[in-house]
Amino acid sequence: MRQFTTRRKVCFFCKNKISEIDYKDTETLRRFLGIWSRIRRASETGTCAKHQRQLAQAIKRSRFLALLAYTTK
């Protein structure tokens, strides 16, 4: 029987050659939030460690400036 292996996810930001993550780009940041507005893990999204740190910082900054909600109903 043939076994299938899962492909490793590719970092969205590396693939699109985005060096800095902008906290004002809420549409992109929302892609990396779960249903309760929690930051999704790098293993779920496929982001590399460098961009995962930048992503978390951008989401937190965006929340502080009320561009993103802390939680959803």
N, C-alpha and C positions, 0 to 999 in steps of 0.2 A: 504494500500500500504506500502511496506517495504522500509524504508529509509536506505541508506548506509552512514556510517561515514568514513572519510578518516583516515588512520593510520598515526600516528605521525612518522616522519622520524627519523631514528637512526643516530647518529653521526658516520661518516666514521672512524674517528680516535679512538674513544672509542671502536667501534666494532672490529677494527684490533689491539687494544692495542698499539697504537702509542702515546708515551708520549710527545715527542718533534717533531715538524714539521721542516724538513730540507729544507732550502732555495735552496739547490742545486738539489733537486728532482723536476725538472720542469714538468715532466709528471704528477705527482700527483697534483701539484699546478695548472696546466692548467685545471683540472677537475672543479675547483672552479672559473673559469673566464667566463664571458659572451662573446657574439660575438664581442663586441668592447673592449675586454680585461679589462673589469671592474670586480671588485670583487663582486661575487654574494652574496646576503643576506643569513643569517643563516636560515631564514624561507624557502628559496628556496632549499638550500643544505642539511639542517637538522643537521648542525654542532652545537655542544653545545657552550655556550658563551666563555668558556675557550679556546677551540680550534679555534673558530672564531677569537679571538684576536691574537693567535699565527699564524694563517693562514694569516691574514692581514699583520702582521709584516714580515713574511717570503716572501710573494709576493712582498712587497715594497722593501725588501732587495735584492731580486732576480732581480727586475727591475733596481735598482741602479747599480748592477754589470753587467748589460746587458745580463742576462741569460733569462729574459722574456722581451717582448716588452711592452711599455707603452700603445700603441694603435695598432690596426690592420686596414687594409684598408677595 
